[in-house]
Amino acid sequence: MIARGGVRNLVAEYAVPLPVEMLSSLLGVPSSDREKFERWSSSTLSVAGKSEQEIAADMGELAPRI
């Protein structure tokens, strides 16, 4: 992190991407869908700031994959 310089956001760089990477790998989520998987996961865990339509759309995309 020091090599990159400045202040780093550990949550954005490690605390979220690492578990998402591990879980999506364990569940067999294709690497092309990892970004979507992160969004879907966020919708299931934290609905604050999302409209009902956004949550329903994310859950509708996630449900057939689990």
A tleap script that builds the chain and sets N, CA, C and O, in Angstrom:
source leaprc.protein.ff14SB
mol = sequence {
  NMET ILE ALA ARG GLY GLY VAL ARG ASN LEU
  VAL ALA GLU TYR ALA VAL PRO LEU PRO VAL
  GLU MET LEU SER SER LEU LEU GLY VAL PRO
  SER SER ASP ARG GLU LYS PHE GLU ARG TRP
  SER SER SER THR LEU SER VAL ALA GLY LYS
  SER GLU GLN GLU ILE ALA ALA ASP MET GLY
  GLU LEU ALA PRO ARG CILE
}
set mol.1.N position { 0.818 -1.190 0.000 }
set mol.1.CA position { 0.000 0.000 0.000 }
set mol.1.C position { 0.859 1.249 0.000 }
set mol.1.O position { 0.506 2.253 -0.619 }
set mol.2.N position { 1.958 1.191 0.677 }
set mol.2.CA position { 2.836 2.351 0.714 }
set mol.2.C position { 3.365 2.652 -0.675 }
set mol.2.O position { 3.524 3.816 -1.044 }
set mol.3.N position { 3.641 1.597 -1.456 }
set mol.3.CA position { 4.161 1.788 -2.807 }
set mol.3.C position { 3.169 2.544 -3.687 }
set mol.3.O position { 3.569 3.277 -4.591 }
set mol.4.N position { 1.882 2.365 -3.424 }
set mol.4.CA position { 0.858 3.076 -4.201 }
set mol.4.C position { 0.733 4.528 -3.764 }
set mol.4.O position { 0.205 5.360 -4.501 }
set mol.5.N position { 1.216 4.831 -2.574 }
set mol.5.CA position { 1.203 6.201 -2.074 }
set mol.5.C position { -0.132 6.627 -1.524 }
set mol.5.O position { -1.191 6.179 -1.963 }
set mol.6.N position { -0.052 7.498 -0.558 }
set mol.6.CA position { -1.260 8.105 -0.017 }
set mol.6.C position { -2.096 7.181 0.846 }
set mol.6.O position { -1.707 6.055 1.155 }
set mol.7.N position { -3.240 7.686 1.220 }
set mol.7.CA position { -4.190 6.965 2.057 }
set mol.7.C position { -4.946 5.959 1.203 }
set mol.7.O position { -5.339 6.261 0.076 }
set mol.8.N position { -5.146 4.771 1.739 }
set mol.8.CA position { -5.853 3.715 1.017 }
set mol.8.C position { -7.156 3.396 1.746 }
set mol.8.O position { -7.250 3.568 2.961 }
set mol.9.N position { -8.143 2.940 1.014 }
set mol.9.CA position { -9.418 2.519 1.578 }
set mol.9.C position { -9.420 0.993 1.661 }
set mol.9.O position { -9.696 0.311 0.674 }
set mol.10.N position { -9.111 0.465 2.841 }
set mol.10.CA position { -9.004 -0.980 3.010 }
set mol.10.C position { -10.332 -1.704 2.804 }
set mol.10.O position { -10.348 -2.842 2.333 }
set mol.11.N position { -11.426 -1.068 3.146 }
set mol.11.CA position { -12.731 -1.698 2.944 }
set mol.11.C position { -12.986 -1.886 1.455 }
set mol.11.O position { -13.338 -2.980 1.012 }
set mol.12.N position { -12.809 -0.828 0.693 }
set mol.12.CA position { -13.075 -0.900 -0.748 }
set mol.12.C position { -12.073 -1.789 -1.475 }
set mol.12.O position { -12.419 -2.425 -2.470 }
set mol.13.N position { -10.832 -1.840 -0.986 }
set mol.13.CA position { -9.797 -2.579 -1.694 }
set mol.13.C position { -9.665 -4.035 -1.264 }
set mol.13.O position { -9.221 -4.871 -2.051 }
set mol.14.N position { -10.047 -4.354 -0.013 }
set mol.14.CA position { -9.846 -5.716 0.471 }
set mol.14.C position { -11.062 -6.322 1.165 }
set mol.14.O position { -11.440 -7.457 0.874 }
set mol.15.N position { -11.677 -5.573 2.081 }
set mol.15.CA position { -12.733 -6.136 2.911 }
set mol.15.C position { -13.972 -6.541 2.125 }
set mol.15.O position { -14.689 -7.450 2.541 }
set mol.16.N position { -14.236 -5.898 1.016 }
set mol.16.CA position { -15.372 -6.281 0.174 }
set mol.16.C position { -14.928 -7.204 -0.969 }
set mol.16.O position { -15.514 -8.275 -1.128 }
set mol.17.N position { -13.932 -6.841 -1.763 }
set mol.17.CA position { -13.580 -7.678 -2.912 }
set mol.17.C position { -13.096 -9.088 -2.553 }
set mol.17.O position { -13.412 -10.038 -3.269 }
set mol.18.N position { -12.349 -9.244 -1.478 }
set mol.18.CA position { -11.810 -10.562 -1.140 }
set mol.18.C position { -12.901 -11.575 -0.808 }
set mol.18.O position { -12.894 -12.662 -1.385 }
set mol.19.N position { -13.848 -11.273 0.100 }
set mol.19.CA position { -14.923 -12.235 0.363 }
set mol.19.C position { -15.799 -12.493 -0.864 }
set mol.19.O position { -16.231 -13.622 -1.096 }
set mol.20.N position { -16.059 -11.450 -1.644 }
set mol.20.CA position { -16.862 -11.628 -2.857 }
set mol.20.C position { -16.147 -12.581 -3.812 }
set mol.20.O position { -16.771 -13.467 -4.397 }
set mol.21.N position { -14.864 -12.398 -3.964 }
set mol.21.CA position { -14.069 -13.272 -4.837 }
set mol.21.C position { -14.113 -14.715 -4.346 }
set mol.21.O position { -14.309 -15.641 -5.133 }
set mol.22.N position { -13.930 -14.899 -3.048 }
set mol.22.CA position { -13.921 -16.250 -2.484 }
set mol.22.C position { -15.293 -16.914 -2.590 }
set mol.22.O position { -15.392 -18.065 -3.015 }
set mol.23.N position { -16.339 -16.204 -2.209 }
set mol.23.CA position { -17.683 -16.777 -2.253 }
set mol.23.C position { -18.139 -17.073 -3.674 }
set mol.23.O position { -18.706 -18.133 -3.941 }
set mol.24.N position { -17.896 -16.150 -4.574 }
set mol.24.CA position { -18.325 -16.379 -5.952 }
set mol.24.C position { -17.555 -17.551 -6.561 }
set mol.24.O position { -18.104 -18.295 -7.374 }
set mol.25.N position { -16.313 -17.715 -6.181 }
set mol.25.CA position { -15.531 -18.847 -6.657 }
set mol.25.C position { -16.096 -20.155 -6.107 }
set mol.25.O position { -16.246 -21.125 -6.849 }
set mol.26.N position { -16.410 -20.185 -4.816 }
set mol.26.CA position { -16.983 -21.380 -4.196 }
set mol.26.C position { -18.341 -21.745 -4.785 }
set mol.26.O position { -18.686 -22.922 -4.897 }
set mol.27.N position { -19.109 -20.721 -5.161 }
set mol.27.CA position { -20.444 -20.950 -5.723 }
set mol.27.C position { -20.427 -21.184 -7.232 }
set mol.27.O position { -21.464 -21.461 -7.834 }
set mol.28.N position { -19.252 -21.072 -7.839 }
set mol.28.CA position { -19.144 -21.309 -9.274 }
set mol.28.C position { -19.626 -20.166 -10.142 }
set mol.28.O position { -19.998 -20.374 -11.297 }
set mol.29.N position { -19.623 -18.965 -9.600 }
set mol.29.CA position { -20.029 -17.791 -10.372 }
set mol.29.C position { -18.922 -17.488 -11.385 }
set mol.29.O position { -17.762 -17.342 -10.999 }
set mol.30.N position { -19.260 -17.392 -12.666 }
set mol.30.CA position { -18.241 -17.086 -13.672 }
set mol.30.C position { -17.573 -15.742 -13.385 }
set mol.30.O position { -18.213 -14.819 -12.882 }
set mol.31.N position { -16.305 -15.639 -13.702 }
set mol.31.CA position { -15.575 -14.392 -13.435 }
set mol.31.C position { -16.219 -13.204 -14.137 }
set mol.31.O position { -16.118 -12.073 -13.663 }
set mol.32.N position { -16.877 -13.451 -15.257 }
set mol.32.CA position { -17.544 -12.358 -15.978 }
set mol.32.C position { -18.737 -11.796 -15.199 }
set mol.32.O position { -19.196 -10.690 -15.485 }
set mol.33.N position { -19.243 -12.552 -14.215 }
set mol.33.CA position { -20.397 -12.112 -13.417 }
set mol.33.C position { -20.015 -11.656 -12.012 }
set mol.33.O position { -20.897 -11.382 -11.197 }
set mol.34.N position { -18.719 -11.568 -11.713 }
set mol.34.CA position { -18.292 -11.224 -10.352 }
set mol.34.C position { -18.765 -9.824 -9.946 }
set mol.34.O position { -19.172 -9.619 -8.803 }
set mol.35.N position { -18.715 -8.886 -10.848 }
set mol.35.CA position { -19.173 -7.532 -10.525 }
set mol.35.C position { -20.668 -7.536 -10.209 }
set mol.35.O position { -21.113 -6.878 -9.269 }
set mol.36.N position { -21.440 -8.285 -11.004 }
set mol.36.CA position { -22.879 -8.412 -10.734 }
set mol.36.C position { -23.100 -9.098 -9.396 }
set mol.36.O position { -23.953 -8.677 -8.615 }
set mol.37.N position { -22.337 -10.151 -9.127 }
set mol.37.CA position { -22.480 -10.893 -7.881 }
set mol.37.C position { -22.254 -9.979 -6.682 }
set mol.37.O position { -22.964 -10.083 -5.682 }
set mol.38.N position { -21.283 -9.096 -6.773 }
set mol.38.CA position { -21.034 -8.141 -5.695 }
set mol.38.C position { -22.234 -7.222 -5.497 }
set mol.38.O position { -22.620 -6.938 -4.363 }
set mol.39.N position { -22.822 -6.757 -6.594 }
set mol.39.CA position { -23.998 -5.890 -6.504 }
set mol.39.C position { -25.183 -6.646 -5.905 }
set mol.39.O position { -25.893 -6.119 -5.048 }
set mol.40.N position { -25.392 -7.885 -6.359 }
set mol.40.CA position { -26.501 -8.687 -5.841 }
set mol.40.C position { -26.318 -8.948 -4.353 }
set mol.40.O position { -27.269 -8.851 -3.577 }
set mol.41.N position { -25.102 -9.276 -3.962 }
set mol.41.CA position { -24.812 -9.545 -2.554 }
set mol.41.C position { -25.076 -8.311 -1.710 }
set mol.41.O position { -25.651 -8.403 -0.625 }
set mol.42.N position { -24.662 -7.174 -2.201 }
set mol.42.CA position { -24.896 -5.925 -1.469 }
set mol.42.C position { -26.380 -5.671 -1.294 }
set mol.42.O position { -26.813 -5.190 -0.247 }
set mol.43.N position { -27.149 -5.988 -2.302 }
set mol.43.CA position { -28.593 -5.776 -2.218 }
set mol.43.C position { -29.237 -6.678 -1.176 }
set mol.43.O position { -30.195 -6.272 -0.519 }
set mol.44.N position { -28.733 -7.877 -1.018 }
set mol.44.CA position { -29.323 -8.783 -0.027 }
set mol.44.C position { -28.911 -8.415 1.389 }
set mol.44.O position { -29.651 -8.683 2.337 }
set mol.45.N position { -27.741 -7.804 1.547 }
set mol.45.CA position { -27.230 -7.493 2.876 }
set mol.45.C position { -27.540 -6.078 3.341 }
set mol.45.O position { -27.666 -5.835 4.541 }
set mol.46.N position { -27.663 -5.159 2.422 }
set mol.46.CA position { -27.885 -3.772 2.803 }
set mol.46.C position { -28.800 -3.106 1.802 }
set mol.46.O position { -28.416 -2.861 0.658 }
set mol.47.N position { -29.998 -2.818 2.229 }
set mol.47.CA position { -30.960 -2.224 1.310 }
set mol.47.C position { -31.092 -0.719 1.491 }
set mol.47.O position { -31.853 -0.072 0.772 }
set mol.48.N position { -30.361 -0.160 2.440 }
set mol.48.CA position { -30.419 1.277 2.683 }
set mol.48.C position { -29.949 2.032 1.448 }
set mol.48.O position { -28.900 1.725 0.882 }
set mol.49.N position { -30.723 3.008 1.041 }
set mol.49.CA position { -30.340 3.852 -0.083 }
set mol.49.C position { -30.727 3.275 -1.433 }
set mol.49.O position { -30.430 3.880 -2.463 }
set mol.50.N position { -31.381 2.123 -1.457 }
set mol.50.CA position { -31.811 1.528 -2.723 }
set mol.50.C position { -33.329 1.565 -2.799 }
set mol.50.O position { -34.026 1.395 -1.798 }
set mol.51.N position { -33.817 1.789 -3.992 }
set mol.51.CA position { -35.263 1.796 -4.170 }
set mol.51.C position { -35.776 0.357 -4.188 }
set mol.51.O position { -35.007 -0.584 -4.387 }
set mol.52.N position { -37.071 0.199 -3.979 }
set mol.52.CA position { -37.668 -1.136 -4.023 }
set mol.52.C position { -37.459 -1.770 -5.392 }
set mol.52.O position { -37.269 -2.982 -5.494 }
set mol.53.N position { -37.492 -0.959 -6.440 }
set mol.53.CA position { -37.299 -1.466 -7.793 }
set mol.53.C position { -35.873 -1.994 -7.984 }
set mol.53.O position { -35.677 -3.041 -8.601 }
set mol.54.N position { -34.874 -1.268 -7.451 }
set mol.54.CA position { -33.480 -1.716 -7.557 }
set mol.54.C position { -33.266 -3.032 -6.811 }
set mol.54.O position { -32.607 -3.943 -7.313 }
set mol.55.N position { -33.827 -3.119 -5.615 }
set mol.55.CA position { -33.685 -4.340 -4.825 }
set mol.55.C position { -34.363 -5.509 -5.528 }
set mol.55.O position { -33.790 -6.595 -5.616 }
set mol.56.N position { -35.570 -5.298 -6.025 }
set mol.56.CA position { -36.299 -6.362 -6.723 }
set mol.56.C position { -35.555 -6.807 -7.972 }
set mol.56.O position { -35.487 -8.003 -8.256 }
set mol.57.N position { -34.997 -5.864 -8.722 }
set mol.57.CA position { -34.253 -6.214 -9.939 }
set mol.57.C position { -33.010 -7.024 -9.598 }
set mol.57.O position { -32.728 -8.025 -10.256 }
set mol.58.N position { -32.261 -6.605 -8.580 }
set mol.58.CA position { -31.059 -7.338 -8.181 }
set mol.58.C position { -31.407 -8.730 -7.678 }
set mol.58.O position { -30.741 -9.702 -8.036 }
set mol.59.N position { -32.445 -8.839 -6.850 }
set mol.59.CA position { -32.840 -10.142 -6.333 }
set mol.59.C position { -33.373 -11.038 -7.447 }
set mol.59.O position { -33.163 -12.251 -7.423 }
set mol.60.N position { -34.060 -10.447 -8.422 }
set mol.60.CA position { -34.555 -11.214 -9.564 }
set mol.60.C position { -33.431 -11.797 -10.397 }
set mol.60.O position { -33.571 -12.887 -10.952 }
set mol.61.N position { -32.321 -11.087 -10.490 }
set mol.61.CA position { -31.161 -11.598 -11.241 }
set mol.61.C position { -30.402 -12.646 -10.432 }
set mol.61.O position { -29.874 -13.604 -10.996 }
set mol.62.N position { -30.346 -12.466 -9.110 }
set mol.62.CA position { -29.577 -13.374 -8.266 }
set mol.62.C position { -30.297 -14.703 -8.036 }
set mol.62.O position { -29.663 -15.757 -8.079 }
set mol.63.N position { -31.587 -14.674 -7.797 }
set mol.63.CA position { -32.346 -15.862 -7.406 }
set mol.63.C position { -32.125 -17.084 -8.294 }
set mol.63.O position { -31.925 -18.173 -7.756 }
set mol.64.N position { -32.151 -16.966 -9.627 }
set mol.64.CA position { -31.966 -18.160 -10.441 }
set mol.64.C position { -30.566 -18.768 -10.343 }
set mol.64.O position { -30.365 -19.918 -10.732 }
set mol.65.N position { -29.610 -18.016 -9.833 }
set mol.65.CA position { -28.223 -18.483 -9.771 }
set mol.65.C position { -27.884 -19.192 -8.467 }
set mol.65.O position { -26.817 -19.793 -8.340 }
set mol.66.N position { -28.802 -19.121 -7.489 }
set mol.66.CA position { -28.506 -19.793 -6.215 }
set mol.66.C position { -29.483 -20.906 -5.930 }
set mol.66.O position { -29.377 -21.573 -4.900 }
savepdb mol mol.pdb
quit
